[in-house]
Amino acid sequence: MQHMLTTGLALVTVLGVAKVVRDWLILRQVRAAMDAGSAEDRVRIGMRLAEALGGGPAAEAAGQVPEQPGGEVVRPRP
């Protein structure tokens, strides 16, 4: 019984660490995109991030068709 408990705790720990690492990598990519983008790009990225974190899709609330995620282009600042 104790072996199963130890195995379960180890699994939960590994999954927790994996989630933290994944989130850190995602935030690193978001920061790089924000730093490289124009003011419009930063607003668009911020809105997408808010939606992903549970802020709700603003476009659907306004009755508009949401933009497809693959259609965005981040332009570097001049």
PDB file of N, CA, C and O in Angstrom:
ATOM      1  N   MET A   1       0.825  -1.192   0.000  1.00  0.00           N
ATOM      2  CA  MET A   1       0.000   0.000   0.000  1.00  0.00           C
ATOM      3  C   MET A   1       0.872   1.259   0.000  1.00  0.00           C
ATOM      4  O   MET A   1       0.590   2.216  -0.721  1.00  0.00           O
ATOM      5  N   GLN A   2       1.926   1.251   0.810  1.00  0.00           N
ATOM      6  CA  GLN A   2       2.794   2.423   0.895  1.00  0.00           C
ATOM      7  C   GLN A   2       3.532   2.642  -0.434  1.00  0.00           C
ATOM      8  O   GLN A   2       3.802   3.777  -0.824  1.00  0.00           O
ATOM      9  N   HIS A   3       3.849   1.542  -1.117  1.00  0.00           N
ATOM     10  CA  HIS A   3       4.515   1.645  -2.415  1.00  0.00           C
ATOM     11  C   HIS A   3       3.617   2.380  -3.419  1.00  0.00           C
ATOM     12  O   HIS A   3       4.100   3.207  -4.192  1.00  0.00           O
ATOM     13  N   MET A   4       2.328   2.081  -3.409  1.00  0.00           N
ATOM     14  CA  MET A   4       1.394   2.744  -4.325  1.00  0.00           C
ATOM     15  C   MET A   4       1.278   4.228  -3.990  1.00  0.00           C
ATOM     16  O   MET A   4       1.200   5.061  -4.893  1.00  0.00           O
ATOM     17  N   LEU A   5       1.265   4.565  -2.704  1.00  0.00           N
ATOM     18  CA  LEU A   5       1.179   5.958  -2.287  1.00  0.00           C
ATOM     19  C   LEU A   5       2.423   6.724  -2.726  1.00  0.00           C
ATOM     20  O   LEU A   5       2.324   7.844  -3.228  1.00  0.00           O
ATOM     21  N   THR A   6       3.586   6.121  -2.538  1.00  0.00           N
ATOM     22  CA  THR A   6       4.843   6.751  -2.953  1.00  0.00           C
ATOM     23  C   THR A   6       4.875   6.948  -4.466  1.00  0.00           C
ATOM     24  O   THR A   6       5.296   7.996  -4.955  1.00  0.00           O
ATOM     25  N   THR A   7       4.437   5.954  -5.185  1.00  0.00           N
ATOM     26  CA  THR A   7       4.394   6.052  -6.650  1.00  0.00           C
ATOM     27  C   THR A   7       3.433   7.156  -7.086  1.00  0.00           C
ATOM     28  O   THR A   7       3.743   7.927  -7.995  1.00  0.00           O
ATOM     29  N   GLY A   8       2.285   7.233  -6.450  1.00  0.00           N
ATOM     30  CA  GLY A   8       1.306   8.277  -6.774  1.00  0.00           C
ATOM     31  C   GLY A   8       1.843   9.670  -6.493  1.00  0.00           C
ATOM     32  O   GLY A   8       1.665  10.584  -7.298  1.00  0.00           O
ATOM     33  N   LEU A   9       2.502   9.834  -5.348  1.00  0.00           N
ATOM     34  CA  LEU A   9       3.080  11.140  -5.023  1.00  0.00           C
ATOM     35  C   LEU A   9       4.191  11.518  -5.997  1.00  0.00           C
ATOM     36  O   LEU A   9       4.304  12.679  -6.390  1.00  0.00           O
ATOM     37  N   ALA A  10       5.005  10.552  -6.386  1.00  0.00           N
ATOM     38  CA  ALA A  10       6.064  10.815  -7.359  1.00  0.00           C
ATOM     39  C   ALA A  10       5.472  11.237  -8.700  1.00  0.00           C
ATOM     40  O   ALA A  10       5.982  12.151  -9.347  1.00  0.00           O
ATOM     41  N   LEU A  11       4.406  10.578  -9.114  1.00  0.00           N
ATOM     42  CA  LEU A  11       3.754  10.922 -10.382  1.00  0.00           C
ATOM     43  C   LEU A  11       3.178  12.330 -10.330  1.00  0.00           C
ATOM     44  O   LEU A  11       3.346  13.105 -11.272  1.00  0.00           O
ATOM     45  N   VAL A  12       2.511  12.661  -9.251  1.00  0.00           N
ATOM     46  CA  VAL A  12       1.935  13.999  -9.104  1.00  0.00           C
ATOM     47  C   VAL A  12       3.037  15.058  -9.111  1.00  0.00           C
ATOM     48  O   VAL A  12       2.869  16.122  -9.707  1.00  0.00           O
ATOM     49  N   THR A  13       4.145  14.777  -8.464  1.00  0.00           N
ATOM     50  CA  THR A  13       5.272  15.714  -8.429  1.00  0.00           C
ATOM     51  C   THR A  13       5.843  15.933  -9.825  1.00  0.00           C
ATOM     52  O   THR A  13       6.088  17.069 -10.232  1.00  0.00           O
ATOM     53  N   VAL A  14       6.053  14.847 -10.551  1.00  0.00           N
ATOM     54  CA  VAL A  14       6.601  14.956 -11.907  1.00  0.00           C
ATOM     55  C   VAL A  14       5.654  15.746 -12.803  1.00  0.00           C
ATOM     56  O   VAL A  14       6.099  16.602 -13.568  1.00  0.00           O
ATOM     57  N   LEU A  15       4.358  15.473 -12.719  1.00  0.00           N
ATOM     58  CA  LEU A  15       3.394  16.201 -13.540  1.00  0.00           C
ATOM     59  C   LEU A  15       3.353  17.679 -13.161  1.00  0.00           C
ATOM     60  O   LEU A  15       3.231  18.536 -14.036  1.00  0.00           O
ATOM     61  N   GLY A  16       3.453  17.983 -11.882  1.00  0.00           N
ATOM     62  CA  GLY A  16       3.462  19.377 -11.435  1.00  0.00           C
ATOM     63  C   GLY A  16       4.672  20.125 -11.952  1.00  0.00           C
ATOM     64  O   GLY A  16       4.554  21.259 -12.416  1.00  0.00           O
ATOM     65  N   VAL A  17       5.839  19.496 -11.874  1.00  0.00           N
ATOM     66  CA  VAL A  17       7.061  20.123 -12.374  1.00  0.00           C
ATOM     67  C   VAL A  17       6.974  20.315 -13.885  1.00  0.00           C
ATOM     68  O   VAL A  17       7.395  21.350 -14.402  1.00  0.00           O
ATOM     69  N   ALA A  18       6.437  19.335 -14.590  1.00  0.00           N
ATOM     70  CA  ALA A  18       6.297  19.447 -16.046  1.00  0.00           C
ATOM     71  C   ALA A  18       5.387  20.615 -16.410  1.00  0.00           C
ATOM     72  O   ALA A  18       5.660  21.327 -17.376  1.00  0.00           O
ATOM     73  N   LYS A  19       4.307  20.825 -15.652  1.00  0.00           N
ATOM     74  CA  LYS A  19       3.394  21.934 -15.926  1.00  0.00           C
ATOM     75  C   LYS A  19       4.078  23.275 -15.683  1.00  0.00           C
ATOM     76  O   LYS A  19       3.903  24.210 -16.465  1.00  0.00           O
ATOM     77  N   VAL A  20       4.851  23.377 -14.613  1.00  0.00           N
ATOM     78  CA  VAL A  20       5.568  24.619 -14.320  1.00  0.00           C
ATOM     79  C   VAL A  20       6.566  24.925 -15.427  1.00  0.00           C
ATOM     80  O   VAL A  20       6.673  26.072 -15.862  1.00  0.00           O
ATOM     81  N   VAL A  21       7.294  23.921 -15.887  1.00  0.00           N
ATOM     82  CA  VAL A  21       8.273  24.118 -16.960  1.00  0.00           C
ATOM     83  C   VAL A  21       7.564  24.532 -18.246  1.00  0.00           C
ATOM     84  O   VAL A  21       8.015  25.444 -18.939  1.00  0.00           O
ATOM     85  N   ARG A  22       6.458  23.866 -18.565  1.00  0.00           N
ATOM     86  CA  ARG A  22       5.698  24.212 -19.778  1.00  0.00           C
ATOM     87  C   ARG A  22       5.194  25.651 -19.709  1.00  0.00           C
ATOM     88  O   ARG A  22       5.320  26.397 -20.680  1.00  0.00           O
ATOM     89  N   ASP A  23       4.626  26.048 -18.571  1.00  0.00           N
ATOM     90  CA  ASP A  23       4.126  27.413 -18.415  1.00  0.00           C
ATOM     91  C   ASP A  23       5.254  28.433 -18.530  1.00  0.00           C
ATOM     92  O   ASP A  23       5.077  29.494 -19.129  1.00  0.00           O
ATOM     93  N   TRP A  24       6.416  28.110 -17.956  1.00  0.00           N
ATOM     94  CA  TRP A  24       7.561  29.019 -18.035  1.00  0.00           C
ATOM     95  C   TRP A  24       8.003  29.208 -19.484  1.00  0.00           C
ATOM     96  O   TRP A  24       8.308  30.324 -19.904  1.00  0.00           O
ATOM     97  N   LEU A  25       8.036  28.106 -20.253  1.00  0.00           N
ATOM     98  CA  LEU A  25       8.427  28.202 -21.662  1.00  0.00           C
ATOM     99  C   LEU A  25       7.419  29.022 -22.465  1.00  0.00           C
ATOM    100  O   LEU A  25       7.807  29.812 -23.326  1.00  0.00           O
ATOM    101  N   ILE A  26       6.136  28.838 -22.187  1.00  0.00           N
ATOM    102  CA  ILE A  26       5.104  29.604 -22.882  1.00  0.00           C
ATOM    103  C   ILE A  26       5.253  31.090 -22.573  1.00  0.00           C
ATOM    104  O   ILE A  26       5.207  31.922 -23.479  1.00  0.00           O
ATOM    105  N   LEU A  27       5.429  31.423 -21.299  1.00  0.00           N
ATOM    106  CA  LEU A  27       5.576  32.831 -20.923  1.00  0.00           C
ATOM    107  C   LEU A  27       6.836  33.445 -21.521  1.00  0.00           C
ATOM    108  O   LEU A  27       6.850  34.629 -21.857  1.00  0.00           O
ATOM    109  N   ARG A  28       7.885  32.653 -21.655  1.00  0.00           N
ATOM    110  CA  ARG A  28       9.104  33.142 -22.294  1.00  0.00           C
ATOM    111  C   ARG A  28       8.848  33.503 -23.760  1.00  0.00           C
ATOM    112  O   ARG A  28       9.335  34.521 -24.252  1.00  0.00           O
ATOM    113  N   GLN A  29       8.076  32.652 -24.449  1.00  0.00           N
ATOM    114  CA  GLN A  29       7.748  32.925 -25.850  1.00  0.00           C
ATOM    115  C   GLN A  29       6.838  34.148 -25.974  1.00  0.00           C
ATOM    116  O   GLN A  29       6.991  34.950 -26.895  1.00  0.00           O
ATOM    117  N   VAL A  30       5.894  34.286 -25.046  1.00  0.00           N
ATOM    118  CA  VAL A  30       4.993  35.446 -25.062  1.00  0.00           C
ATOM    119  C   VAL A  30       5.798  36.722 -24.855  1.00  0.00           C
ATOM    120  O   VAL A  30       5.593  37.711 -25.558  1.00  0.00           O
ATOM    121  N   ARG A  31       6.715  36.699 -23.892  1.00  0.00           N
ATOM    122  CA  ARG A  31       7.534  37.893 -23.634  1.00  0.00           C
ATOM    123  C   ARG A  31       8.375  38.244 -24.867  1.00  0.00           C
ATOM    124  O   ARG A  31       8.491  39.421 -25.208  1.00  0.00           O
ATOM    125  N   ALA A  32       8.956  37.262 -25.534  1.00  0.00           N
ATOM    126  CA  ALA A  32       9.754  37.524 -26.726  1.00  0.00           C
ATOM    127  C   ALA A  32       8.889  38.128 -27.833  1.00  0.00           C
ATOM    128  O   ALA A  32       9.318  39.047 -28.530  1.00  0.00           O
ATOM    129  N   ALA A  33       7.675  37.610 -27.990  1.00  0.00           N
ATOM    130  CA  ALA A  33       6.770  38.155 -29.010  1.00  0.00           C
ATOM    131  C   ALA A  33       6.353  39.577 -28.657  1.00  0.00           C
ATOM    132  O   ALA A  33       6.245  40.429 -29.539  1.00  0.00           O
ATOM    133  N   MET A  34       6.118  39.839 -27.372  1.00  0.00           N
ATOM    134  CA  MET A  34       5.729  41.190 -26.946  1.00  0.00           C
ATOM    135  C   MET A  34       6.877  42.176 -27.182  1.00  0.00           C
ATOM    136  O   MET A  34       6.648  43.301 -27.628  1.00  0.00           O
ATOM    137  N   ASP A  35       8.097  41.758 -26.885  1.00  0.00           N
ATOM    138  CA  ASP A  35       9.258  42.629 -27.063  1.00  0.00           C
ATOM    139  C   ASP A  35       9.523  42.916 -28.540  1.00  0.00           C
ATOM    140  O   ASP A  35       9.971  44.009 -28.887  1.00  0.00           O
ATOM    141  N   ALA A  36       9.252  41.952 -29.405  1.00  0.00           N
ATOM    142  CA  ALA A  36       9.556  42.103 -30.824  1.00  0.00           C
ATOM    143  C   ALA A  36       8.426  42.773 -31.596  1.00  0.00           C
ATOM    144  O   ALA A  36       8.650  43.249 -32.709  1.00  0.00           O
ATOM    145  N   GLY A  37       7.226  42.823 -31.041  1.00  0.00           N
ATOM    146  CA  GLY A  37       6.072  43.309 -31.788  1.00  0.00           C
ATOM    147  C   GLY A  37       5.826  44.795 -31.654  1.00  0.00           C
ATOM    148  O   GLY A  37       6.417  45.472 -30.813  1.00  0.00           O
ATOM    149  N   SER A  38       4.939  45.286 -32.501  1.00  0.00           N
ATOM    150  CA  SER A  38       4.508  46.681 -32.449  1.00  0.00           C
ATOM    151  C   SER A  38       3.488  46.842 -31.323  1.00  0.00           C
ATOM    152  O   SER A  38       3.127  45.872 -30.657  1.00  0.00           O
ATOM    153  N   ALA A  39       3.034  48.067 -31.120  1.00  0.00           N
ATOM    154  CA  ALA A  39       2.030  48.325 -30.076  1.00  0.00           C
ATOM    155  C   ALA A  39       0.745  47.541 -30.363  1.00  0.00           C
ATOM    156  O   ALA A  39       0.129  46.999 -29.446  1.00  0.00           O
ATOM    157  N   GLU A  40       0.346  47.482 -31.630  1.00  0.00           N
ATOM    158  CA  GLU A  40      -0.856  46.732 -32.013  1.00  0.00           C
ATOM    159  C   GLU A  40      -0.677  45.246 -31.718  1.00  0.00           C
ATOM    160  O   GLU A  40      -1.593  44.583 -31.232  1.00  0.00           O
ATOM    161  N   ASP A  41       0.514  44.734 -32.020  1.00  0.00           N
ATOM    162  CA  ASP A  41       0.795  43.316 -31.755  1.00  0.00           C
ATOM    163  C   ASP A  41       0.730  43.028 -30.263  1.00  0.00           C
ATOM    164  O   ASP A  41       0.193  41.997 -29.857  1.00  0.00           O
ATOM    165  N   ARG A  42       1.270  43.928 -29.436  1.00  0.00           N
ATOM    166  CA  ARG A  42       1.253  43.721 -27.988  1.00  0.00           C
ATOM    167  C   ARG A  42      -0.170  43.692 -27.460  1.00  0.00           C
ATOM    168  O   ARG A  42      -0.490  42.892 -26.581  1.00  0.00           O
ATOM    169  N   VAL A  43      -1.033  44.565 -27.991  1.00  0.00           N
ATOM    170  CA  VAL A  43      -2.443  44.555 -27.572  1.00  0.00           C
ATOM    171  C   VAL A  43      -3.102  43.252 -27.977  1.00  0.00           C
ATOM    172  O   VAL A  43      -3.820  42.647 -27.180  1.00  0.00           O
ATOM    173  N   ARG A  44      -2.870  42.813 -29.199  1.00  0.00           N
ATOM    174  CA  ARG A  44      -3.470  41.576 -29.702  1.00  0.00           C
ATOM    175  C   ARG A  44      -2.976  40.365 -28.890  1.00  0.00           C
ATOM    176  O   ARG A  44      -3.761  39.484 -28.538  1.00  0.00           O
ATOM    177  N   ILE A  45      -1.680  40.335 -28.601  1.00  0.00           N
ATOM    178  CA  ILE A  45      -1.127  39.236 -27.807  1.00  0.00           C
ATOM    179  C   ILE A  45      -1.717  39.260 -26.404  1.00  0.00           C
ATOM    180  O   ILE A  45      -2.070  38.216 -25.857  1.00  0.00           O
ATOM    181  N   GLY A  46      -1.825  40.452 -25.823  1.00  0.00           N
ATOM    182  CA  GLY A  46      -2.413  40.573 -24.488  1.00  0.00           C
ATOM    183  C   GLY A  46      -3.847  40.098 -24.440  1.00  0.00           C
ATOM    184  O   GLY A  46      -4.258  39.445 -23.481  1.00  0.00           O
ATOM    185  N   MET A  47      -4.619  40.424 -25.476  1.00  0.00           N
ATOM    186  CA  MET A  47      -6.018  39.989 -25.530  1.00  0.00           C
ATOM    187  C   MET A  47      -6.096  38.468 -25.662  1.00  0.00           C
ATOM    188  O   MET A  47      -6.925  37.833 -25.012  1.00  0.00           O
ATOM    189  N   ARG A  48      -5.246  37.888 -26.493  1.00  0.00           N
ATOM    190  CA  ARG A  48      -5.217  36.422 -26.649  1.00  0.00           C
ATOM    191  C   ARG A  48      -4.825  35.749 -25.335  1.00  0.00           C
ATOM    192  O   ARG A  48      -5.384  34.718 -24.963  1.00  0.00           O
ATOM    193  N   LEU A  49      -3.856  36.347 -24.640  1.00  0.00           N
ATOM    194  CA  LEU A  49      -3.415  35.783 -23.370  1.00  0.00           C
ATOM    195  C   LEU A  49      -4.537  35.857 -22.337  1.00  0.00           C
ATOM    196  O   LEU A  49      -4.747  34.911 -21.578  1.00  0.00           O
ATOM    197  N   ALA A  50      -5.253  36.974 -22.309  1.00  0.00           N
ATOM    198  CA  ALA A  50      -6.379  37.113 -21.378  1.00  0.00           C
ATOM    199  C   ALA A  50      -7.463  36.076 -21.678  1.00  0.00           C
ATOM    200  O   ALA A  50      -8.034  35.489 -20.759  1.00  0.00           O
ATOM    201  N   GLU A  51      -7.744  35.852 -22.953  1.00  0.00           N
ATOM    202  CA  GLU A  51      -8.732  34.837 -23.328  1.00  0.00           C
ATOM    203  C   GLU A  51      -8.277  33.452 -22.880  1.00  0.00           C
ATOM    204  O   GLU A  51      -9.067  32.666 -22.360  1.00  0.00           O
ATOM    205  N   ALA A  52      -6.987  33.163 -23.090  1.00  0.00           N
ATOM    206  CA  ALA A  52      -6.460  31.846 -22.730  1.00  0.00           C
ATOM    207  C   ALA A  52      -6.488  31.623 -21.222  1.00  0.00           C
ATOM    208  O   ALA A  52      -6.624  30.490 -20.759  1.00  0.00           O
ATOM    209  N   LEU A  53      -6.359  32.697 -20.462  1.00  0.00           N
ATOM    210  CA  LEU A  53      -6.365  32.591 -19.004  1.00  0.00           C
ATOM    211  C   LEU A  53      -7.762  32.662 -18.409  1.00  0.00           C
ATOM    212  O   LEU A  53      -7.915  32.689 -17.188  1.00  0.00           O
ATOM    213  N   GLY A  54      -8.784  32.691 -19.260  1.00  0.00           N
ATOM    214  CA  GLY A  54     -10.156  32.634 -18.769  1.00  0.00           C
ATOM    215  C   GLY A  54     -10.881  33.958 -18.789  1.00  0.00           C
ATOM    216  O   GLY A  54     -11.929  34.099 -18.158  1.00  0.00           O
ATOM    217  N   GLY A  55     -10.344  34.932 -19.502  1.00  0.00           N
ATOM    218  CA  GLY A  55     -10.992  36.231 -19.579  1.00  0.00           C
ATOM    219  C   GLY A  55     -12.196  36.237 -20.497  1.00  0.00           C
ATOM    220  O   GLY A  55     -12.965  37.198 -20.496  1.00  0.00           O
ATOM    221  N   GLY A  56     -12.375  35.199 -21.271  1.00  0.00           N
ATOM    222  CA  GLY A  56     -13.511  35.107 -22.193  1.00  0.00           C
ATOM    223  C   GLY A  56     -13.217  35.807 -23.492  1.00  0.00           C
ATOM    224  O   GLY A  56     -12.586  36.864 -23.501  1.00  0.00           O
ATOM    225  N   PRO A  57     -13.661  35.240 -24.585  1.00  0.00           N
ATOM    226  CA  PRO A  57     -13.401  35.838 -25.898  1.00  0.00           C
ATOM    227  C   PRO A  57     -14.196  37.121 -26.099  1.00  0.00           C
ATOM    228  O   PRO A  57     -15.427  37.103 -26.093  1.00  0.00           O
ATOM    229  N   ALA A  58     -13.498  38.221 -26.274  1.00  0.00           N
ATOM    230  CA  ALA A  58     -14.135  39.521 -26.447  1.00  0.00           C
ATOM    231  C   ALA A  58     -14.896  39.592 -27.774  1.00  0.00           C
ATOM    232  O   ALA A  58     -15.957  40.212 -27.847  1.00  0.00           O
ATOM    233  N   ALA A  59     -14.359  38.961 -28.818  1.00  0.00           N
ATOM    234  CA  ALA A  59     -15.007  39.025 -30.130  1.00  0.00           C
ATOM    235  C   ALA A  59     -16.355  38.324 -30.119  1.00  0.00           C
ATOM    236  O   ALA A  59     -17.306  38.817 -30.726  1.00  0.00           O
ATOM    237  N   GLU A  60     -16.458  37.194 -29.449  1.00  0.00           N
ATOM    238  CA  GLU A  60     -17.732  36.481 -29.391  1.00  0.00           C
ATOM    239  C   GLU A  60     -18.752  37.258 -28.579  1.00  0.00           C
ATOM    240  O   GLU A  60     -19.941  37.236 -28.897  1.00  0.00           O
ATOM    241  N   ALA A  61     -18.302  37.951 -27.525  1.00  0.00           N
ATOM    242  CA  ALA A  61     -19.219  38.738 -26.705  1.00  0.00           C
ATOM    243  C   ALA A  61     -19.800  39.894 -27.516  1.00  0.00           C
ATOM    244  O   ALA A  61     -20.941  40.299 -27.296  1.00  0.00           O
ATOM    245  N   ALA A  62     -19.020  40.418 -28.445  1.00  0.00           N
ATOM    246  CA  ALA A  62     -19.487  41.532 -29.270  1.00  0.00           C
ATOM    247  C   ALA A  62     -20.293  41.041 -30.476  1.00  0.00           C
ATOM    248  O   ALA A  62     -20.778  41.859 -31.258  1.00  0.00           O
ATOM    249  N   GLY A  63     -20.443  39.735 -30.642  1.00  0.00           N
ATOM    250  CA  GLY A  63     -21.213  39.188 -31.749  1.00  0.00           C
ATOM    251  C   GLY A  63     -20.417  39.037 -33.026  1.00  0.00           C
ATOM    252  O   GLY A  63     -20.996  38.795 -34.085  1.00  0.00           O
ATOM    253  N   GLN A  64     -19.099  39.175 -32.953  1.00  0.00           N
ATOM    254  CA  GLN A  64     -18.250  39.042 -34.130  1.00  0.00           C
ATOM    255  C   GLN A  64     -17.695  37.633 -34.203  1.00  0.00           C
ATOM    256  O   GLN A  64     -17.678  36.903 -33.212  1.00  0.00           O
ATOM    257  N   VAL A  65     -17.249  37.268 -35.373  1.00  0.00           N
ATOM    258  CA  VAL A  65     -16.607  35.963 -35.556  1.00  0.00           C
ATOM    259  C   VAL A  65     -15.164  36.102 -35.091  1.00  0.00           C
ATOM    260  O   VAL A  65     -14.458  36.997 -35.555  1.00  0.00           O
ATOM    261  N   PRO A  66     -14.701  35.229 -34.175  1.00  0.00           N
ATOM    262  CA  PRO A  66     -13.320  35.353 -33.692  1.00  0.00           C
ATOM    263  C   PRO A  66     -12.307  35.047 -34.783  1.00  0.00           C
ATOM    264  O   PRO A  66     -12.546  34.221 -35.664  1.00  0.00           O
ATOM    265  N   GLU A  67     -11.176  35.728 -34.702  1.00  0.00           N
ATOM    266  CA  GLU A  67     -10.090  35.533 -35.651  1.00  0.00           C
ATOM    267  C   GLU A  67      -9.404  34.194 -35.386  1.00  0.00           C
ATOM    268  O   GLU A  67      -9.260  33.787 -34.233  1.00  0.00           O
ATOM    269  N   GLN A  68      -8.984  33.519 -36.437  1.00  0.00           N
ATOM    270  CA  GLN A  68      -8.300  32.242 -36.284  1.00  0.00           C
ATOM    271  C   GLN A  68      -6.904  32.471 -35.714  1.00  0.00           C
ATOM    272  O   GLN A  68      -6.230  33.416 -36.122  1.00  0.00           O
ATOM    273  N   PRO A  69      -6.451  31.629 -34.777  1.00  0.00           N
ATOM    274  CA  PRO A  69      -5.149  31.835 -34.145  1.00  0.00           C
ATOM    275  C   PRO A  69      -3.975  31.845 -35.116  1.00  0.00           C
ATOM    276  O   PRO A  69      -3.005  32.569 -34.888  1.00  0.00           O
ATOM    277  N   GLY A  70      -4.033  31.068 -36.188  1.00  0.00           N
ATOM    278  CA  GLY A  70      -2.910  30.996 -37.117  1.00  0.00           C
ATOM    279  C   GLY A  70      -2.802  32.191 -38.037  1.00  0.00           C
ATOM    280  O   GLY A  70      -1.811  32.311 -38.758  1.00  0.00           O
ATOM    281  N   GLY A  71      -3.781  33.081 -38.042  1.00  0.00           N
ATOM    282  CA  GLY A  71      -3.790  34.193 -38.979  1.00  0.00           C
ATOM    283  C   GLY A  71      -3.031  35.419 -38.526  1.00  0.00           C
ATOM    284  O   GLY A  71      -2.936  36.388 -39.279  1.00  0.00           O
ATOM    285  N   GLU A  72      -2.489  35.412 -37.325  1.00  0.00           N
ATOM    286  CA  GLU A  72      -1.819  36.597 -36.803  1.00  0.00           C
ATOM    287  C   GLU A  72      -0.350  36.603 -37.217  1.00  0.00           C
ATOM    288  O   GLU A  72       0.298  35.561 -37.303  1.00  0.00           O
ATOM    289  N   VAL A  73       0.145  37.793 -37.468  1.00  0.00           N
ATOM    290  CA  VAL A  73       1.546  37.975 -37.825  1.00  0.00           C
ATOM    291  C   VAL A  73       2.133  38.974 -36.848  1.00  0.00           C
ATOM    292  O   VAL A  73       1.592  40.066 -36.677  1.00  0.00           O
ATOM    293  N   VAL A  74       3.229  38.616 -36.208  1.00  0.00           N
ATOM    294  CA  VAL A  74       3.911  39.533 -35.311  1.00  0.00           C
ATOM    295  C   VAL A  74       5.006  40.208 -36.107  1.00  0.00           C
ATOM    296  O   VAL A  74       5.909  39.560 -36.635  1.00  0.00           O
ATOM    297  N   ARG A  75       4.906  41.530 -36.180  1.00  0.00           N
ATOM    298  CA  ARG A  75       5.893  42.296 -36.942  1.00  0.00           C
ATOM    299  C   ARG A  75       6.938  42.875 -35.988  1.00  0.00           C
ATOM    300  O   ARG A  75       6.577  43.443 -34.957  1.00  0.00           O
ATOM    301  N   PRO A  76       8.226  42.739 -36.314  1.00  0.00           N
ATOM    302  CA  PRO A  76       9.263  43.339 -35.464  1.00  0.00           C
ATOM    303  C   PRO A  76       9.197  44.860 -35.508  1.00  0.00           C
ATOM    304  O   PRO A  76       8.807  45.452 -36.514  1.00  0.00           O
ATOM    305  N   ARG A  77       9.580  45.469 -34.412  1.00  0.00           N
ATOM    306  CA  ARG A  77       9.623  46.939 -34.376  1.00  0.00           C
ATOM    307  C   ARG A  77      10.745  47.427 -35.267  1.00  0.00           C
ATOM    308  O   ARG A  77      11.777  46.768 -35.389  1.00  0.00           O
ATOM    309  N   PRO A  78      10.549  48.598 -35.900  1.00  0.00           N
ATOM    310  CA  PRO A  78      11.624  49.156 -36.758  1.00  0.00           C
ATOM    311  C   PRO A  78      12.804  49.631 -35.939  1.00  0.00           C
ATOM    312  O   PRO A  78      13.785  50.122 -36.497  1.00  0.00           O
TER     313      PRO A  78
END
